[in-house]
Amino acid sequence: MKLCISEYPRDTKFLFAILDLSTFLEIEDRITYAIKEFEGKPDFHPALQLELARHHRIDHWIEPAFRQLISMPALTLSLDDVVRIGIQLTPL
């Protein structure tokens, strides 16, 4: 039985795994699939978009993610978002 890609889950964790493994193995059609799925998610946070763009060299995501982040009030960002952006947090 052949499994169609549309039968796979489309949650963020699964898409991250596809993107990570496909980037490592240089499987272009699966990278494209993961990118399109992420772009179609209404809850795709710009901090996650920027993190994935930097980690997986998805250059066309960097500017829109950055623009969205700078237009957001800083207090709406969670600690996870701040770490995803790349800000190092150290205890005082």
Summary of the structure (lengths in Angstrom):
residues: 92
radius of gyration: 14.8
end to end distance: 57.2
largest distance: 57.2
contacts: 200
relative contact order: 0.11
helix: 68%
strand: 0%
